[in-house]
Amino acid sequence: MSDLSNFKFYPMCKSLMLTHLVFVDDLMIFCKGDLKSVNRVMEALNHFSLASRLAGVDDVTKNALLEKTGFALGSFPIRYLGLPLSPKKWNKLDCKILIDKITTRGAIFVLPQSVLEEVDQRCWKFIWGGKDDQRKIHLVAWDTVCKPKCNGGLNVKGCRIWNLTSVGKLLYQLMVDKDSLWVKWVHGIYMKIDSSIWEHNHPHDCSWYWEKLNSLKDGMRAWYTQGRYNLSPRGDYPISKSF
């Protein structure tokens, strides 16, 4: 599709010539938001259909794109794999599903502080037997409960530290997984002149997620020695070792 005339890449995908991503049975297609590029996308989709049998624009362009594709106009946030997907920072309401049903899929997202506190609150209510309409005295501070047993705690994993170490996996990938498509994209968009994430200063116009990830990295700097993760003997990144 990228070889077709008049096709233009989405600006943040141009350096990698990235046109699409496939997740199991989901397909995400990227192109510039103009009529000629969308025409080329539709030609590629129609060709695929025959062979297999199987965005901020003005209102005029938007209506022309909708008429050409036959798509319905949607709005963010949308649901993807049961989680809200949005180009903006998650708010507390968006994260409600994570409070009701915590899964490992939420591990890669930087969660709002209010959400982390509410998840921890549900955990200590379970330990002390509290209810929403009944407050019980906490015999031990929550920070103490989260300490390892050898240090007088119960080795309960607090949500704030859990989220920090889970997101830390992304920094680990930036350090060691240079062939990852995501790592290549980050270097092409944000880290064009920086070879190391530790030396990188994020631009002021970057996404809120990249800004937040960079603000968290200082707390993870001690986990690395000369670019090698030092909390595991083999240098790999098991999340449990980072708590």
C-alpha positions in Angstrom: 0.0 0.0 0.0 2.8 2.4 0.8 4.2 2.0 -2.8 0.9 3.3 -4.3 1.0 6.8 -5.7 -0.5 9.7 -3.6 -0.3 7.6 -0.4 1.2 9.5 2.5 2.2 8.1 5.9 0.8 9.2 9.2 3.5 11.8 10.3 4.6 9.9 13.4 4.9 6.6 11.4 6.8 8.0 8.4 10.4 7.3 9.6 9.6 3.6 10.1 7.3 3.5 7.0 4.7 2.0 9.4 1.3 1.5 7.7 -0.4 -1.1 10.0 -0.3 -3.2 13.2 -2.0 -6.5 13.7 -3.2 -7.8 17.1 -4.7 -11.2 17.0 -7.9 -10.5 15.0 -7.6 -6.7 15.1 -6.1 -4.5 12.4 -5.0 -0.9 12.9 -4.2 1.1 9.7 -2.2 4.3 9.8 -2.2 7.0 7.1 -2.2 10.7 6.7 -5.7 12.2 7.1 -6.3 13.3 3.5 -8.6 12.0 0.9 -5.9 10.6 -1.5 -4.3 8.5 1.2 -7.6 7.1 2.4 -8.4 6.3 -1.2 -5.3 4.2 -1.4 -6.1 2.5 1.9 -9.6 1.6 0.6 -8.1 0.3 -2.7 -5.8 -2.0 -0.7 -8.7 -3.2 1.5 -10.9 -3.8 -1.6 -8.0 -5.7 -3.2 -7.6 -7.8 -0.1 -11.4 -8.5 0.0 -11.4 -9.7 -3.6 -8.3 -11.9 -3.1 -9.3 -13.4 0.3 -13.1 -13.4 0.0 -13.3 -12.8 3.2 -7.7 12.3 13.3 -8.2 16.0 13.3 -9.5 17.2 9.9 -12.0 19.8 8.8 -15.7 19.0 8.5 -15.6 18.9 4.7 -12.7 16.5 4.6 -14.2 14.4 7.4 -17.6 14.1 5.6 -15.8 13.1 2.4 -13.8 10.4 4.2 -16.9 9.0 5.8 -18.7 9.0 2.5 -15.8 7.3 0.7 -15.2 4.6 3.4 -18.8 4.0 4.6 -17.5 4.1 8.2 -19.4 5.4 11.1 -17.9 8.3 13.1 -16.7 7.2 16.5 -15.4 9.0 19.5 -12.8 8.3 22.2 -12.4 6.6 24.6 -13.2 3.3 22.9 -13.0 -0.2 24.3 -10.0 -2.4 23.3 -9.5 -5.7 24.9 -11.8 -4.6 27.7 -9.8 -1.4 28.4 -10.5 2.2 27.5 -8.3 3.4 24.6 -7.8 7.1 24.3 -5.1 9.6 23.0 -5.5 11.6 26.2 -4.6 10.8 29.8 -6.9 8.4 31.6 -9.1 9.9 34.2 -10.6 8.1 37.2 -13.8 7.2 35.4 -11.8 5.7 32.5 -10.0 3.5 34.9 -13.1 2.2 36.7 -12.9 -1.1 35.0 -9.4 -1.6 36.4 -10.6 -1.1 39.9 -13.5 -3.6 39.4 -11.3 -6.1 37.6 -7.6 -5.8 37.9 -5.8 -7.7 35.2 -2.2 -7.8 33.9 -3.3 -5.9 30.8 -3.3 -2.8 33.0 0.3 -3.3 34.0 1.8 -1.4 31.0 -0.3 1.8 31.6 0.8 4.6 34.0 -2.3 4.7 36.2 -3.5 7.9 37.9 -2.6 8.3 41.6 -6.3 8.3 42.7 -6.8 4.9 41.0 -3.7 3.4 42.6 -4.9 4.6 46.0 -8.4 3.2 45.5 -7.0 -0.2 44.6 -4.8 -0.2 47.6 -7.8 0.8 49.7 -9.7 -2.2 48.5 -6.8 -4.4 49.4 -6.4 -3.2 53.0 -10.2 -3.3 53.5 -9.9 -7.0 52.6 -7.1 -7.6 55.1 -8.7 -5.7 58.0 -12.3 -6.7 57.1 -13.6 -3.3 56.5 -16.7 -2.4 54.4 -17.7 0.7 52.5 -20.1 1.7 55.2 -17.9 0.6 58.1 -14.4 1.8 59.0 -12.1 -0.4 61.0 -8.9 0.5 62.8 -5.8 -0.5 61.0 -3.5 -2.3 63.4 -0.4 -1.8 61.1 0.4 0.9 58.6 -0.1 -0.1 55.0 3.5 0.6 54.1 4.6 -1.9 56.8 2.1 -4.5 55.5 3.8 -4.2 52.0 7.3 -4.9 53.4 8.8 -8.3 52.9 8.2 -10.8 55.7 11.9 -10.7 56.7 11.4 -6.9 57.4 8.3 -7.4 59.5 5.7 -7.1 56.7 3.3 -9.4 55.0 4.9 -9.1 51.6 1.7 -7.7 50.1 2.4 -5.9 46.8 1.1 -2.3 47.0 -0.5 -1.1 43.8 1.7 2.0 43.4 4.9 -0.1 43.4 3.3 -2.8 41.3 2.4 -0.2 38.6 5.9 1.4 38.8 7.7 -1.9 38.3 5.3 -3.1 35.6 5.8 0.2 33.6 9.5 -0.3 34.3 9.4 -3.1 31.8 9.1 -0.5 29.1 12.3 1.2 30.2 14.0 -2.2 30.2 12.9 -2.8 26.6 14.4 0.6 25.7 17.7 -0.6 27.2 18.0 -4.0 25.7 15.4 -4.7 23.0 16.7 -2.5 20.2 14.9 -4.6 17.5 11.5 -4.1 19.0 9.1 -2.1 16.7 8.0 0.1 19.7 11.6 0.9 20.6 12.4 1.8 17.0 9.4 4.0 16.9 10.4 5.8 20.2 13.9 6.4 18.9 12.5 7.7 15.6 10.0 10.1 17.3 11.4 11.2 20.7 15.0 9.8 21.1 16.5 10.9 17.7 19.8 12.0 19.1 19.9 10.2 22.4 21.2 6.6 22.5 20.3 6.1 26.2 17.0 6.7 27.9 18.9 7.9 31.0 20.5 10.8 29.0 17.2 11.7 27.2 15.4 14.9 28.1 11.8 14.6 26.8 10.5 17.4 24.6 7.8 19.8 25.9 5.4 18.8 23.1 5.6 15.0 23.7 2.6 12.9 24.8 1.6 12.8 28.4 2.5 9.1 28.6 6.1 9.7 27.4 6.5 12.6 29.8 5.2 10.5 32.7 7.4 7.6 31.8 10.4 9.9 31.9 9.4 11.3 35.3 9.4 7.8 36.7 12.8 6.7 35.3 14.8 8.4 38.1 13.3 6.0 40.6 14.5 3.1 38.5 18.1 4.3 37.7 19.6 2.3 40.6 18.2 -0.9 39.1 20.9 -0.7 36.3 24.7 -0.9 36.3 26.4 0.1 33.1 23.2 -0.5 31.2 22.6 -4.0 32.7 19.6 -4.7 34.9 21.1 -5.8 38.3 18.2 -7.1 40.3 18.4 -10.5 38.7 21.5 -12.7 38.2 20.9 -13.2 34.5 20.1 -9.6 33.8 16.5 -10.3 32.7 13.5 -8.4 34.0 11.1 -10.5 36.1 8.6 -8.0 37.6 8.6 -9.8 40.9 12.3 -9.0 41.5 11.6 -5.3 41.1 9.2 -5.0 44.0 
